[in-house]
């Protein structure tokens, strides 16, 4: 990649093109999800040891990358993905224009030493390489958890628990202001972040700026190609150090602390520049393979004659089971013959803690319909039980604020079945049902099973 001709037609051979920089950034952005996926797969085999690491993946990844990037910045002058593309980071000289083209041609070794990153420059670059992406991932995750649902549920949606109660502790106050920041300020900050990146990229593309990122401009560092002097210096720096003969009483094993520090550790860190990008390419190839038309045709031919029924659980109420395909065919052939047969269908689940019946809804005959609002599913969201609903419907149902729950608990008539007949066991009681029924808050709408984590257990379905 470093031998490609530049777009400046020889004016500055060491200035990389914007396409090289974007390719390096894309490769670096693939590292966290790829490593998280590998860790998640390994956690199923060794959950006792890897589950704590998976739960704190962002912090563990930032700590590991801090060590790796520091080694590559000190040894190669750039991050390990930049070194994979033949790039380095250099300080901008405090001269007019920041360029010394004649000195670069005549004394490249001296120029390299002048623009080499110092210890302070290395830590500033580590803050941009490791600290800034970690902060961005945490803010994006916090926005998805605490603020993204407000755009779907509507501006009028507000829970009492979101307010700051009187006498709140310092932790509760900080959490309240953090959520307020995510909902009101962070979208603008996020837009300004990406807008500034676009502005600097366009300026760099038309050779109006030496920086392709506003954060590199803040720390006074820019990206350059590796030159001949850089390769000579890297070759000298990566040569294995000569280990002196072992002192009396010290073994010559490779696992001794001295050998580990001088030989094993540098070679292990240097091997990452080939191992990690290669693993990413392998994962991307597998992703392409399973997403290609060929794999889709194979899976379609294998499953074209298989009709999967909706998930059936032991606690599924009988009022929901009548939507099964087999019972649908029986229903079309013959209607219910007696009232005793109707009464068998009314069997709401019973809470194990309060021993009260739980409000549930029947499964619609069409899987494209939401079981709660009985219309086409918008923003499909799956609950841990396997049923898919509208995000707004299931979020409000688990939260206990859905209009059907409120109306039912206030004494409204029960739900109607698919044939238009009202279920007998739901509408006989008069007045409020508080204390006689559970509204289904914190539970799945069809099965009545309690969802651990409440609304945080819901997962958006990407179609």
Number of C-alpha atoms within 10 A of each C-alpha: 11 17 9 10 13 15 16 13 8 10 10 13 18 17 18 24 21 16 10 17 18 13 14 19 13 12 17 17 12 15 17 14 11 16 16 16 14 11 17 18 12 15 17 11 10 12 14 10 11 16 16 12 18 19 11 10 17 17 14 14 18 17 13 11 18 17 12 17 23 21 19 20 25 16 17 26 26 26 26 29 24 26 20 18 17 20 27 26 25 22 20 21 15 9 8 7 9 11 13 12 13 9 12 14 10 10 12 17 17 13 17 17 13 14 14 19 22 16 12 9 18 20 15 18 24 19 16 16 19 17 16 12 15 17 12 12 13 13 16 17 13 16 19 13 14 16 20 15 16 15 11 12 15 10 8 8 12 11 9 7 8 12 10 14 12 6 8 11 11 9 8 13 15 12 14 17 12 16 19 15 14 21 19 11 11 18 15 11 12 13 10 12 12 10 12 15 15 15 14 19 21 15 16 17 17 11 14 11 14 20 21 25 20 16 20 18 15 11 15 17 22 18 24 23 22 23 17 11 16 18 13 11 14 15 12 10 13 13 11 12 10 8 10 6 9 11 8 6 6 10 11 12 11 11 11 11 10 15 15 15 11 14 16 16 12 16 14 11 15 18 12 15 18 12 10 17 18 12 14 18 13 12 16 14 12 12 11 12 13 13 11 11 11 11 12 13 12 11 12 12 10 10 11 10 8 9 8 8 11 15 10 15 12 6 13 19 24 16 21 23 19 20 21 17 16 10 12 13 11 13 14 8 8 8 9 10 8 8 9 9 10 15 13 10 17 16 16 22 20 18 16 8 6 12 12 15 18 24 26 26 24 23 26 20 17 13 15 15 18 22 26 21 15 17 14 15 19 14 15 20 21 17 23 14 19 13 20 23 29 22 24 19 23 26 22 18 24 24 16 17 16 19 12 20 19 14 15 21 20 14 16 19 17 18 20 15 17 13 8 8 10 14 18 16 15 17 15 12 13 10 11 14 16 12 10 14 18 21 27 25 21 20 26 23 27 23 26 26 21 17 18 12 9 16 18 13 12 20 14 14 12 7 5
